[in-house]
């Protein structure tokens, strides 16, 4: 199955792109998607447990993904 991972701000800078399509096996989890992202050049700099949303809703690492899902990897945000 194919999912789209969206990368924002510093994460997009680290990986040199704002999105990436990932081919994952059926029943793959958010954790597995993050593992695939970490394997990309620059991906090893992602924190151990980044904030993730699947289809605009926050998701846990064990959430099961479906074909066509959109996984957003959200960097920390500081305000003032």
mmCIF file of the N, C-alpha and C atoms, coordinates in Angstrom:
data_MODEL
# 
_entry.id   MODEL 
# 
loop_
_atom_site.group_PDB 
_atom_site.id 
_atom_site.type_symbol 
_atom_site.label_atom_id 
_atom_site.label_alt_id 
_atom_site.label_comp_id 
_atom_site.label_asym_id 
_atom_site.label_entity_id 
_atom_site.label_seq_id 
_atom_site.pdbx_PDB_ins_code 
_atom_site.Cartn_x 
_atom_site.Cartn_y 
_atom_site.Cartn_z 
_atom_site.occupancy 
_atom_site.B_iso_or_equiv 
_atom_site.pdbx_formal_charge 
_atom_site.auth_seq_id 
_atom_site.auth_comp_id 
_atom_site.auth_asym_id 
_atom_site.auth_atom_id 
_atom_site.pdbx_PDB_model_num 
ATOM 1   N N  . UNK A 1 1  ? 0.850  -1.175 0.000  1.00 0.00 ? 1  UNK A N  1 
ATOM 2   C CA . UNK A 1 1  ? 0.000  0.000  0.000  1.00 0.00 ? 1  UNK A CA 1 
ATOM 3   C C  . UNK A 1 1  ? 0.889  1.229  0.000  1.00 0.00 ? 1  UNK A C  1 
ATOM 4   N N  . UNK A 1 2  ? 0.362  2.307  -0.542 1.00 0.00 ? 2  UNK A N  1 
ATOM 5   C CA . UNK A 1 2  ? 1.112  3.559  -0.600 1.00 0.00 ? 2  UNK A CA 1 
ATOM 6   C C  . UNK A 1 2  ? 0.459  4.598  0.298  1.00 0.00 ? 2  UNK A C  1 
ATOM 7   N N  . UNK A 1 3  ? 1.286  5.282  1.091  1.00 0.00 ? 3  UNK A N  1 
ATOM 8   C CA . UNK A 1 3  ? 0.835  6.402  1.910  1.00 0.00 ? 3  UNK A CA 1 
ATOM 9   C C  . UNK A 1 3  ? 1.712  7.606  1.575  1.00 0.00 ? 3  UNK A C  1 
ATOM 10  N N  . UNK A 1 4  ? 1.236  8.781  1.916  1.00 0.00 ? 4  UNK A N  1 
ATOM 11  C CA . UNK A 1 4  ? 2.014  9.999  1.723  1.00 0.00 ? 4  UNK A CA 1 
ATOM 12  C C  . UNK A 1 4  ? 2.401  10.544 3.081  1.00 0.00 ? 4  UNK A C  1 
ATOM 13  N N  . UNK A 1 5  ? 3.689  10.784 3.278  1.00 0.00 ? 5  UNK A N  1 
ATOM 14  C CA . UNK A 1 5  ? 4.184  11.398 4.506  1.00 0.00 ? 5  UNK A CA 1 
ATOM 15  C C  . UNK A 1 5  ? 4.471  12.864 4.211  1.00 0.00 ? 5  UNK A C  1 
ATOM 16  N N  . UNK A 1 6  ? 3.902  13.744 5.018  1.00 0.00 ? 6  UNK A N  1 
ATOM 17  C CA . UNK A 1 6  ? 4.117  15.177 4.889  1.00 0.00 ? 6  UNK A CA 1 
ATOM 18  C C  . UNK A 1 6  ? 5.124  15.609 5.946  1.00 0.00 ? 6  UNK A C  1 
ATOM 19  N N  . UNK A 1 7  ? 6.084  16.408 5.545  1.00 0.00 ? 7  UNK A N  1 
ATOM 20  C CA . UNK A 1 7  ? 7.140  16.874 6.435  1.00 0.00 ? 7  UNK A CA 1 
ATOM 21  C C  . UNK A 1 7  ? 7.074  18.396 6.487  1.00 0.00 ? 7  UNK A C  1 
ATOM 22  N N  . UNK A 1 8  ? 7.212  18.954 7.679  1.00 0.00 ? 8  UNK A N  1 
ATOM 23  C CA . UNK A 1 8  ? 7.073  20.390 7.855  1.00 0.00 ? 8  UNK A CA 1 
ATOM 24  C C  . UNK A 1 8  ? 8.318  20.993 8.496  1.00 0.00 ? 8  UNK A C  1 
ATOM 25  N N  . UNK A 1 9  ? 8.539  22.264 8.195  1.00 0.00 ? 9  UNK A N  1 
ATOM 26  C CA . UNK A 1 9  ? 9.569  23.097 8.823  1.00 0.00 ? 9  UNK A CA 1 
ATOM 27  C C  . UNK A 1 9  ? 10.922 22.382 8.881  1.00 0.00 ? 9  UNK A C  1 
ATOM 28  N N  . UNK A 1 10 ? 11.459 22.206 10.081 1.00 0.00 ? 10 UNK A N  1 
ATOM 29  C CA . UNK A 1 10 ? 12.808 21.633 10.224 1.00 0.00 ? 10 UNK A CA 1 
ATOM 30  C C  . UNK A 1 10 ? 12.882 20.202 9.689  1.00 0.00 ? 10 UNK A C  1 
ATOM 31  N N  . UNK A 1 11 ? 11.796 19.443 9.764  1.00 0.00 ? 11 UNK A N  1 
ATOM 32  C CA . UNK A 1 11 ? 11.829 18.073 9.240  1.00 0.00 ? 11 UNK A CA 1 
ATOM 33  C C  . UNK A 1 11 ? 11.939 18.084 7.718  1.00 0.00 ? 11 UNK A C  1 
ATOM 34  N N  . UNK A 1 12 ? 11.240 19.002 7.065  1.00 0.00 ? 12 UNK A N  1 
ATOM 35  C CA . UNK A 1 12 ? 11.356 19.127 5.612  1.00 0.00 ? 12 UNK A CA 1 
ATOM 36  C C  . UNK A 1 12 ? 12.763 19.564 5.240  1.00 0.00 ? 12 UNK A C  1 
ATOM 37  N N  . UNK A 1 13 ? 13.340 20.451 6.030  1.00 0.00 ? 13 UNK A N  1 
ATOM 38  C CA . UNK A 1 13 ? 14.715 20.888 5.780  1.00 0.00 ? 13 UNK A CA 1 
ATOM 39  C C  . UNK A 1 13 ? 15.696 19.729 5.917  1.00 0.00 ? 13 UNK A C  1 
ATOM 40  N N  . UNK A 1 14 ? 15.530 18.920 6.953  1.00 0.00 ? 14 UNK A N  1 
ATOM 41  C CA . UNK A 1 14 ? 16.428 17.783 7.190  1.00 0.00 ? 14 UNK A CA 1 
ATOM 42  C C  . UNK A 1 14 ? 16.417 16.789 6.031  1.00 0.00 ? 14 UNK A C  1 
ATOM 43  N N  . UNK A 1 15 ? 15.227 16.524 5.508  1.00 0.00 ? 15 UNK A N  1 
ATOM 44  C CA . UNK A 1 15 ? 15.091 15.531 4.447  1.00 0.00 ? 15 UNK A CA 1 
ATOM 45  C C  . UNK A 1 15 ? 15.126 16.134 3.044  1.00 0.00 ? 15 UNK A C  1 
ATOM 46  N N  . UNK A 1 16 ? 15.121 17.460 2.960  1.00 0.00 ? 16 UNK A N  1 
ATOM 47  C CA . UNK A 1 16 ? 15.207 18.119 1.668  1.00 0.00 ? 16 UNK A CA 1 
ATOM 48  C C  . UNK A 1 16 ? 13.965 17.998 0.809  1.00 0.00 ? 16 UNK A C  1 
ATOM 49  N N  . UNK A 1 17 ? 12.833 17.775 1.430  1.00 0.00 ? 17 UNK A N  1 
ATOM 50  C CA . UNK A 1 17 ? 11.558 17.688 0.701  1.00 0.00 ? 17 UNK A CA 1 
ATOM 51  C C  . UNK A 1 17 ? 10.401 17.844 1.673  1.00 0.00 ? 17 UNK A C  1 
ATOM 52  N N  . UNK A 1 18 ? 9.255  18.198 1.124  1.00 0.00 ? 18 UNK A N  1 
ATOM 53  C CA . UNK A 1 18 ? 8.078  18.423 1.964  1.00 0.00 ? 18 UNK A CA 1 
ATOM 54  C C  . UNK A 1 18 ? 7.157  17.218 2.049  1.00 0.00 ? 18 UNK A C  1 
ATOM 55  N N  . UNK A 1 19 ? 7.360  16.254 1.172  1.00 0.00 ? 19 UNK A N  1 
ATOM 56  C CA . UNK A 1 19 ? 6.542  15.039 1.233  1.00 0.00 ? 19 UNK A CA 1 
ATOM 57  C C  . UNK A 1 19 ? 7.298  13.887 0.587  1.00 0.00 ? 19 UNK A C  1 
ATOM 58  N N  . UNK A 1 20 ? 6.863  12.703 0.936  1.00 0.00 ? 20 UNK A N  1 
ATOM 59  C CA . UNK A 1 20 ? 7.449  11.493 0.359  1.00 0.00 ? 20 UNK A CA 1 
ATOM 60  C C  . UNK A 1 20 ? 6.365  10.419 0.337  1.00 0.00 ? 20 UNK A C  1 
ATOM 61  N N  . UNK A 1 21 ? 6.314  9.677  -0.763 1.00 0.00 ? 21 UNK A N  1 
ATOM 62  C CA . UNK A 1 21 ? 5.402  8.539  -0.825 1.00 0.00 ? 21 UNK A CA 1 
ATOM 63  C C  . UNK A 1 21 ? 6.142  7.308  -0.334 1.00 0.00 ? 21 UNK A C  1 
ATOM 64  N N  . UNK A 1 22 ? 5.479  6.532  0.509  1.00 0.00 ? 22 UNK A N  1 
ATOM 65  C CA . UNK A 1 22 ? 6.076  5.328  1.070  1.00 0.00 ? 22 UNK A CA 1 
ATOM 66  C C  . UNK A 1 22 ? 5.246  4.119  0.685  1.00 0.00 ? 22 UNK A C  1 
ATOM 67  N N  . UNK A 1 23 ? 5.904  3.069  0.243  1.00 0.00 ? 23 UNK A N  1 
ATOM 68  C CA . UNK A 1 23 ? 5.242  1.791  0.002  1.00 0.00 ? 23 UNK A CA 1 
ATOM 69  C C  . UNK A 1 23 ? 5.440  0.936  1.239  1.00 0.00 ? 23 UNK A C  1 
ATOM 70  N N  . UNK A 1 24 ? 4.340  0.590  1.877  1.00 0.00 ? 24 UNK A N  1 
ATOM 71  C CA . UNK A 1 24 ? 4.362  -0.184 3.117  1.00 0.00 ? 24 UNK A CA 1 
ATOM 72  C C  . UNK A 1 24 ? 3.516  -1.439 2.947  1.00 0.00 ? 24 UNK A C  1 
ATOM 73  N N  . UNK A 1 25 ? 3.808  -2.463 3.733  1.00 0.00 ? 25 UNK A N  1 
ATOM 74  C CA . UNK A 1 25 ? 2.971  -3.661 3.659  1.00 0.00 ? 25 UNK A CA 1 
ATOM 75  C C  . UNK A 1 25 ? 1.596  -3.410 4.278  1.00 0.00 ? 25 UNK A C  1 
ATOM 76  N N  . UNK A 1 26 ? 0.592  -4.153 3.861  1.00 0.00 ? 26 UNK A N  1 
ATOM 77  C CA . UNK A 1 26 ? -0.739 -4.011 4.472  1.00 0.00 ? 26 UNK A CA 1 
ATOM 78  C C  . UNK A 1 26 ? -0.639 -4.203 5.988  1.00 0.00 ? 26 UNK A C  1 
ATOM 79  N N  . UNK A 1 27 ? -1.368 -3.382 6.723  1.00 0.00 ? 27 UNK A N  1 
ATOM 80  C CA . UNK A 1 27 ? -1.356 -3.483 8.178  1.00 0.00 ? 27 UNK A CA 1 
ATOM 81  C C  . UNK A 1 27 ? -0.203 -2.748 8.837  1.00 0.00 ? 27 UNK A C  1 
ATOM 82  N N  . UNK A 1 28 ? 0.575  -1.995 8.062  1.00 0.00 ? 28 UNK A N  1 
ATOM 83  C CA . UNK A 1 28 ? 1.702  -1.246 8.625  1.00 0.00 ? 28 UNK A CA 1 
ATOM 84  C C  . UNK A 1 28 ? 1.183  -0.180 9.588  1.00 0.00 ? 28 UNK A C  1 
ATOM 85  N N  . UNK A 1 29 ? 2.031  0.186  10.528 1.00 0.00 ? 29 UNK A N  1 
ATOM 86  C CA . UNK A 1 29 ? 1.671  1.159  11.551 1.00 0.00 ? 29 UNK A CA 1 
ATOM 87  C C  . UNK A 1 29 ? 2.414  2.475  11.337 1.00 0.00 ? 29 UNK A C  1 
ATOM 88  N N  . UNK A 1 30 ? 2.010  3.473  12.102 1.00 0.00 ? 30 UNK A N  1 
ATOM 89  C CA . UNK A 1 30 ? 2.718  4.754  12.101 1.00 0.00 ? 30 UNK A CA 1 
ATOM 90  C C  . UNK A 1 30 ? 4.183  4.526  12.443 1.00 0.00 ? 30 UNK A C  1 
ATOM 91  N N  . UNK A 1 31 ? 4.449  3.669  13.396 1.00 0.00 ? 31 UNK A N  1 
ATOM 92  C CA . UNK A 1 31 ? 5.828  3.360  13.798 1.00 0.00 ? 31 UNK A CA 1 
ATOM 93  C C  . UNK A 1 31 ? 6.647  2.884  12.597 1.00 0.00 ? 31 UNK A C  1 
ATOM 94  N N  . UNK A 1 32 ? 6.064  2.019  11.785 1.00 0.00 ? 32 UNK A N  1 
ATOM 95  C CA . UNK A 1 32 ? 6.774  1.510  10.607 1.00 0.00 ? 32 UNK A CA 1 
ATOM 96  C C  . UNK A 1 32 ? 6.996  2.607  9.573  1.00 0.00 ? 32 UNK A C  1 
ATOM 97  N N  . UNK A 1 33 ? 6.033  3.490  9.413  1.00 0.00 ? 33 UNK A N  1 
ATOM 98  C CA . UNK A 1 33 ? 6.202  4.609  8.479  1.00 0.00 ? 33 UNK A CA 1 
ATOM 99  C C  . UNK A 1 33 ? 7.342  5.507  8.945  1.00 0.00 ? 33 UNK A C  1 
ATOM 100 N N  . UNK A 1 34 ? 7.400  5.792  10.241 1.00 0.00 ? 34 UNK A N  1 
ATOM 101 C CA . UNK A 1 34 ? 8.487  6.609  10.777 1.00 0.00 ? 34 UNK A CA 1 
ATOM 102 C C  . UNK A 1 34 ? 9.834  5.926  10.572 1.00 0.00 ? 34 UNK A C  1 
ATOM 103 N N  . UNK A 1 35 ? 9.866  4.631  10.717 1.00 0.00 ? 35 UNK A N  1 
ATOM 104 C CA . UNK A 1 35 ? 11.104 3.884  10.492 1.00 0.00 ? 35 UNK A CA 1 
ATOM 105 C C  . UNK A 1 35 ? 11.582 4.052  9.054  1.00 0.00 ? 35 UNK A C  1 
ATOM 106 N N  . UNK A 1 36 ? 10.656 3.999  8.112  1.00 0.00 ? 36 UNK A N  1 
ATOM 107 C CA . UNK A 1 36 ? 11.009 4.191  6.698  1.00 0.00 ? 36 UNK A CA 1 
ATOM 108 C C  . UNK A 1 36 ? 11.520 5.612  6.450  1.00 0.00 ? 36 UNK A C  1 
ATOM 109 N N  . UNK A 1 37 ? 10.894 6.581  7.097  1.00 0.00 ? 37 UNK A N  1 
ATOM 110 C CA . UNK A 1 37 ? 11.335 7.968  6.943  1.00 0.00 ? 37 UNK A CA 1 
ATOM 111 C C  . UNK A 1 37 ? 12.735 8.138  7.526  1.00 0.00 ? 37 UNK A C  1 
ATOM 112 N N  . UNK A 1 38 ? 12.978 7.535  8.680  1.00 0.00 ? 38 UNK A N  1 
ATOM 113 C CA . UNK A 1 38 ? 14.311 7.619  9.301  1.00 0.00 ? 38 UNK A CA 1 
ATOM 114 C C  . UNK A 1 38 ? 15.399 7.001  8.424  1.00 0.00 ? 38 UNK A C  1 
ATOM 115 N N  . UNK A 1 39 ? 15.036 6.065  7.569  1.00 0.00 ? 39 UNK A N  1 
ATOM 116 C CA . UNK A 1 39 ? 16.011 5.403  6.698  1.00 0.00 ? 39 UNK A CA 1 
ATOM 117 C C  . UNK A 1 39 ? 16.400 6.280  5.500  1.00 0.00 ? 39 UNK A C  1 
ATOM 118 N N  . UNK A 1 40 ? 15.654 7.356  5.263  1.00 0.00 ? 40 UNK A N  1 
ATOM 119 C CA . UNK A 1 40 ? 15.965 8.254  4.152  1.00 0.00 ? 40 UNK A CA 1 
ATOM 120 C C  . UNK A 1 40 ? 17.132 9.169  4.532  1.00 0.00 ? 40 UNK A C  1 
ATOM 121 N N  . UNK A 1 41 ? 17.864 9.686  3.550  1.00 0.00 ? 41 UNK A N  1 
ATOM 122 C CA . UNK A 1 41 ? 18.944 10.626 3.866  1.00 0.00 ? 41 UNK A CA 1 
ATOM 123 C C  . UNK A 1 41 ? 18.423 11.816 4.673  1.00 0.00 ? 41 UNK A C  1 
ATOM 124 N N  . UNK A 1 42 ? 19.015 12.052 5.833  1.00 0.00 ? 42 UNK A N  1 
ATOM 125 C CA . UNK A 1 42 ? 18.604 13.118 6.741  1.00 0.00 ? 42 UNK A CA 1 
ATOM 126 C C  . UNK A 1 42 ? 17.575 12.684 7.761  1.00 0.00 ? 42 UNK A C  1 
ATOM 127 N N  . UNK A 1 43 ? 16.939 11.544 7.535  1.00 0.00 ? 43 UNK A N  1 
ATOM 128 C CA . UNK A 1 43 ? 15.877 11.080 8.419  1.00 0.00 ? 43 UNK A CA 1 
ATOM 129 C C  . UNK A 1 43 ? 16.336 10.644 9.795  1.00 0.00 ? 43 UNK A C  1 
ATOM 130 N N  . UNK A 1 44 ? 17.601 10.301 9.921  1.00 0.00 ? 44 UNK A N  1 
ATOM 131 C CA . UNK A 1 44 ? 18.099 9.842  11.225 1.00 0.00 ? 44 UNK A CA 1 
ATOM 132 C C  . UNK A 1 44 ? 18.068 10.960 12.267 1.00 0.00 ? 44 UNK A C  1 
ATOM 133 N N  . UNK A 1 45 ? 17.904 12.208 11.843 1.00 0.00 ? 45 UNK A N  1 
ATOM 134 C CA . UNK A 1 45 ? 17.856 13.334 12.775 1.00 0.00 ? 45 UNK A CA 1 
ATOM 135 C C  . UNK A 1 45 ? 16.468 13.532 13.397 1.00 0.00 ? 45 UNK A C  1 
ATOM 136 N N  . UNK A 1 46 ? 15.464 12.778 12.935 1.00 0.00 ? 46 UNK A N  1 
ATOM 137 C CA . UNK A 1 46 ? 14.137 12.880 13.553 1.00 0.00 ? 46 UNK A CA 1 
ATOM 138 C C  . UNK A 1 46 ? 14.225 12.436 15.006 1.00 0.00 ? 46 UNK A C  1 
ATOM 139 N N  . UNK A 1 47 ? 13.446 13.060 15.895 1.00 0.00 ? 47 UNK A N  1 
ATOM 140 C CA . UNK A 1 47 ? 13.454 12.635 17.294 1.00 0.00 ? 47 UNK A CA 1 
ATOM 141 C C  . UNK A 1 47 ? 12.852 11.235 17.443 1.00 0.00 ? 47 UNK A C  1 
ATOM 142 N N  . UNK A 1 48 ? 13.086 10.586 18.577 1.00 0.00 ? 48 UNK A N  1 
ATOM 143 C CA . UNK A 1 48 ? 12.580 9.223  18.774 1.00 0.00 ? 48 UNK A CA 1 
ATOM 144 C C  . UNK A 1 48 ? 11.056 9.109  18.688 1.00 0.00 ? 48 UNK A C  1 
ATOM 145 N N  . UNK A 1 49 ? 10.345 10.133 19.129 1.00 0.00 ? 49 UNK A N  1 
ATOM 146 C CA . UNK A 1 49 ? 8.874  10.054 19.142 1.00 0.00 ? 49 UNK A CA 1 
ATOM 147 C C  . UNK A 1 49 ? 8.267  11.371 18.671 1.00 0.00 ? 49 UNK A C  1 
ATOM 148 N N  . UNK A 1 50 ? 8.348  11.663 17.365 1.00 0.00 ? 50 UNK A N  1 
ATOM 149 C CA . UNK A 1 50 ? 7.759  12.915 16.886 1.00 0.00 ? 50 UNK A CA 1 
ATOM 150 C C  . UNK A 1 50 ? 6.229  12.864 16.946 1.00 0.00 ? 50 UNK A C  1 
ATOM 151 N N  . UNK A 1 51 ? 5.627  14.033 16.992 1.00 0.00 ? 51 UNK A N  1 
ATOM 152 C CA . UNK A 1 51 ? 4.178  14.142 16.946 1.00 0.00 ? 51 UNK A CA 1 
ATOM 153 C C  . UNK A 1 51 ? 3.726  13.798 15.527 1.00 0.00 ? 51 UNK A C  1 
ATOM 154 N N  . UNK A 1 52 ? 2.700  12.949 15.420 1.00 0.00 ? 52 UNK A N  1 
ATOM 155 C CA . UNK A 1 52 ? 2.232  12.484 14.111 1.00 0.00 ? 52 UNK A CA 1 
ATOM 156 C C  . UNK A 1 52 ? 0.717  12.602 14.039 1.00 0.00 ? 52 UNK A C  1 
ATOM 157 N N  . UNK A 1 53 ? 0.236  12.986 12.861 1.00 0.00 ? 53 UNK A N  1 
ATOM 158 C CA . UNK A 1 53 ? -1.197 12.986 12.594 1.00 0.00 ? 53 UNK A CA 1 
ATOM 159 C C  . UNK A 1 53 ? -1.448 12.138 11.352 1.00 0.00 ? 53 UNK A C  1 
ATOM 160 N N  . UNK A 1 54 ? -2.529 11.390 11.374 1.00 0.00 ? 54 UNK A N  1 
ATOM 161 C CA . UNK A 1 54 ? -2.949 10.601 10.215 1.00 0.00 ? 54 UNK A CA 1 
ATOM 162 C C  . UNK A 1 54 ? -4.296 11.150 9.772  1.00 0.00 ? 54 UNK A C  1 
ATOM 163 N N  . UNK A 1 55 ? -4.339 11.623 8.537  1.00 0.00 ? 55 UNK A N  1 
ATOM 164 C CA . UNK A 1 55 ? -5.568 12.197 7.990  1.00 0.00 ? 55 UNK A CA 1 
ATOM 165 C C  . UNK A 1 55 ? -6.148 13.275 8.913  1.00 0.00 ? 55 UNK A C  1 
ATOM 166 N N  . UNK A 1 56 ? -5.262 14.163 9.369  1.00 0.00 ? 56 UNK A N  1 
ATOM 167 C CA . UNK A 1 56 ? -5.602 15.344 10.172 1.00 0.00 ? 56 UNK A CA 1 
ATOM 168 C C  . UNK A 1 56 ? -5.975 15.057 11.623 1.00 0.00 ? 56 UNK A C  1 
ATOM 169 N N  . UNK A 1 57 ? -5.792 13.837 12.108 1.00 0.00 ? 57 UNK A N  1 
ATOM 170 C CA . UNK A 1 57 ? -6.063 13.512 13.509 1.00 0.00 ? 57 UNK A CA 1 
ATOM 171 C C  . UNK A 1 57 ? -4.789 12.943 14.136 1.00 0.00 ? 57 UNK A C  1 
ATOM 172 N N  . UNK A 1 58 ? -4.453 13.434 15.335 1.00 0.00 ? 58 UNK A N  1 
ATOM 173 C CA . UNK A 1 58 ? -3.258 12.930 15.999 1.00 0.00 ? 58 UNK A CA 1 
ATOM 174 C C  . UNK A 1 58 ? -3.346 11.411 16.122 1.00 0.00 ? 58 UNK A C  1 
ATOM 175 N N  . UNK A 1 59 ? -2.186 10.754 15.967 1.00 0.00 ? 59 UNK A N  1 
ATOM 176 C CA . UNK A 1 59 ? -2.160 9.285  15.958 1.00 0.00 ? 59 UNK A CA 1 
ATOM 177 C C  . UNK A 1 59 ? -1.018 8.763  16.821 1.00 0.00 ? 59 UNK A C  1 
ATOM 178 N N  . UNK A 1 60 ? -1.247 7.627  17.406 1.00 0.00 ? 60 UNK A N  1 
ATOM 179 C CA . UNK A 1 60 ? -0.234 6.939  18.208 1.00 0.00 ? 60 UNK A CA 1 
ATOM 180 C C  . UNK A 1 60 ? 0.661  6.104  17.294 1.00 0.00 ? 60 UNK A C  1 
ATOM 181 N N  . UNK A 1 61 ? 1.842  5.734  17.783 1.00 0.00 ? 61 UNK A N  1 
ATOM 182 C CA . UNK A 1 61 ? 2.754  4.935  16.955 1.00 0.00 ? 61 UNK A CA 1 
ATOM 183 C C  . UNK A 1 61 ? 2.183  3.589  16.516 1.00 0.00 ? 61 UNK A C  1 
ATOM 184 N N  . UNK A 1 62 ? 1.258  3.032  17.295 1.00 0.00 ? 62 UNK A N  1 
ATOM 185 C CA . UNK A 1 62 ? 0.704  1.726  16.951 1.00 0.00 ? 62 UNK A CA 1 
ATOM 186 C C  . UNK A 1 62 ? -0.548 1.807  16.065 1.00 0.00 ? 62 UNK A C  1 
ATOM 187 N N  . UNK A 1 63 ? -0.910 3.018  15.639 1.00 0.00 ? 63 UNK A N  1 
ATOM 188 C CA . UNK A 1 63 ? -2.076 3.170  14.758 1.00 0.00 ? 63 UNK A CA 1 
ATOM 189 C C  . UNK A 1 63 ? -1.804 2.487  13.421 1.00 0.00 ? 63 UNK A C  1 
ATOM 190 N N  . UNK A 1 64 ? -2.774 1.709  12.958 1.00 0.00 ? 64 UNK A N  1 
ATOM 191 C CA . UNK A 1 64 ? -2.645 0.983  11.693 1.00 0.00 ? 64 UNK A CA 1 
ATOM 192 C C  . UNK A 1 64 ? -3.027 1.919  10.544 1.00 0.00 ? 64 UNK A C  1 
ATOM 193 N N  . UNK A 1 65 ? -2.208 1.899  9.513  1.00 0.00 ? 65 UNK A N  1 
ATOM 194 C CA . UNK A 1 65 ? -2.432 2.755  8.347  1.00 0.00 ? 65 UNK A CA 1 
ATOM 195 C C  . UNK A 1 65 ? -3.212 2.019  7.268  1.00 0.00 ? 65 UNK A C  1 
ATOM 196 N N  . UNK A 1 66 ? -3.869 2.799  6.416  1.00 0.00 ? 66 UNK A N  1 
ATOM 197 C CA . UNK A 1 66 ? -4.628 2.254  5.288  1.00 0.00 ? 66 UNK A CA 1 
ATOM 198 C C  . UNK A 1 66 ? -4.072 2.863  4.002  1.00 0.00 ? 66 UNK A C  1 
ATOM 199 N N  . UNK A 1 67 ? -4.285 2.197  2.873  1.00 0.00 ? 67 UNK A N  1 
ATOM 200 C CA . UNK A 1 67 ? -3.816 2.753  1.606  1.00 0.00 ? 67 UNK A CA 1 
ATOM 201 C C  . UNK A 1 67 ? -4.351 4.175  1.398  1.00 0.00 ? 67 UNK A C  1 
ATOM 202 N N  . UNK A 1 68 ? -3.472 5.058  0.940  1.00 0.00 ? 68 UNK A N  1 
ATOM 203 C CA . UNK A 1 68 ? -3.871 6.424  0.663  1.00 0.00 ? 68 UNK A CA 1 
ATOM 204 C C  . UNK A 1 68 ? -3.843 7.361  1.854  1.00 0.00 ? 68 UNK A C  1 
ATOM 205 N N  . UNK A 1 69 ? -3.528 6.837  3.045  1.00 0.00 ? 69 UNK A N  1 
ATOM 206 C CA . UNK A 1 69 ? -3.470 7.699  4.222  1.00 0.00 ? 69 UNK A CA 1 
ATOM 207 C C  . UNK A 1 69 ? -2.423 8.788  4.040  1.00 0.00 ? 69 UNK A C  1 
ATOM 208 N N  . UNK A 1 70 ? -2.650 9.904  4.719  1.00 0.00 ? 70 UNK A N  1 
ATOM 209 C CA . UNK A 1 70 ? -1.712 11.013 4.736  1.00 0.00 ? 70 UNK A CA 1 
ATOM 210 C C  . UNK A 1 70 ? -1.180 11.128 6.165  1.00 0.00 ? 70 UNK A C  1 
ATOM 211 N N  . UNK A 1 71 ? 0.121  10.935 6.311  1.00 0.00 ? 71 UNK A N  1 
ATOM 212 C CA . UNK A 1 71 ? 0.777  10.947 7.618  1.00 0.00 ? 71 UNK A CA 1 
ATOM 213 C C  . UNK A 1 71 ? 1.603  12.221 7.715  1.00 0.00 ? 71 UNK A C  1 
ATOM 214 N N  . UNK A 1 72 ? 1.260  13.092 8.659  1.00 0.00 ? 72 UNK A N  1 
ATOM 215 C CA . UNK A 1 72 ? 1.996  14.330 8.856  1.00 0.00 ? 72 UNK A CA 1 
ATOM 216 C C  . UNK A 1 72 ? 2.929  14.172 10.057 1.00 0.00 ? 72 UNK A C  1 
ATOM 217 N N  . UNK A 1 73 ? 4.202  14.474 9.836  1.00 0.00 ? 73 UNK A N  1 
ATOM 218 C CA . UNK A 1 73 ? 5.198  14.426 10.902 1.00 0.00 ? 73 UNK A CA 1 
ATOM 219 C C  . UNK A 1 73 ? 5.403  15.881 11.332 1.00 0.00 ? 73 UNK A C  1 
ATOM 220 N N  . UNK A 1 74 ? 4.985  16.176 12.555 1.00 0.00 ? 74 UNK A N  1 
ATOM 221 C CA . UNK A 1 74 ? 4.865  17.556 13.010 1.00 0.00 ? 74 UNK A CA 1 
ATOM 222 C C  . UNK A 1 74 ? 6.020  17.921 13.946 1.00 0.00 ? 74 UNK A C  1 
ATOM 223 N N  . UNK A 1 75 ? 6.803  18.931 13.584 1.00 0.00 ? 75 UNK A N  1 
ATOM 224 C CA . UNK A 1 75 ? 7.919  19.334 14.428 1.00 0.00 ? 75 UNK A CA 1 
ATOM 225 C C  . UNK A 1 75 ? 7.426  20.133 15.639 1.00 0.00 ? 75 UNK A C  1 
ATOM 226 N N  . UNK A 1 76 ? 8.280  20.263 16.655 1.00 0.00 ? 76 UNK A N  1 
ATOM 227 C CA . UNK A 1 76 ? 7.904  21.090 17.805 1.00 0.00 ? 76 UNK A CA 1 
ATOM 228 C C  . UNK A 1 76 ? 7.717  22.550 17.354 1.00 0.00 ? 76 UNK A C  1 
ATOM 229 N N  . UNK A 1 77 ? 6.794  23.222 18.000 1.00 0.00 ? 77 UNK A N  1 
ATOM 230 C CA . UNK A 1 77 ? 6.515  24.610 17.665 1.00 0.00 ? 77 UNK A CA 1 
ATOM 231 C C  . UNK A 1 77 ? 6.727  25.461 18.907 1.00 0.00 ? 77 UNK A C  1 
ATOM 232 N N  . UNK A 1 78 ? 7.465  26.531 18.754 1.00 0.00 ? 78 UNK A N  1 
ATOM 233 C CA . UNK A 1 78 ? 7.680  27.455 19.861 1.00 0.00 ? 78 UNK A CA 1 
ATOM 234 C C  . UNK A 1 78 ? 6.923  28.726 19.550 1.00 0.00 ? 78 UNK A C  1 
ATOM 235 N N  . UNK A 1 79 ? 6.364  29.301 20.566 1.00 0.00 ? 79 UNK A N  1 
ATOM 236 C CA . UNK A 1 79 ? 5.620  30.534 20.371 1.00 0.00 ? 79 UNK A CA 1 
ATOM 237 C C  . UNK A 1 79 ? 6.173  31.635 21.249 1.00 0.00 ? 79 UNK A C  1 
ATOM 238 N N  . UNK A 1 80 ? 5.622  32.772 21.078 1.00 0.00 ? 80 UNK A N  1 
ATOM 239 C CA . UNK A 1 80 ? 6.102  33.892 21.890 1.00 0.00 ? 80 UNK A CA 1 
ATOM 240 C C  . UNK A 1 80 ? 5.015  34.854 22.174 1.00 0.00 ? 80 UNK A C  1 
# 
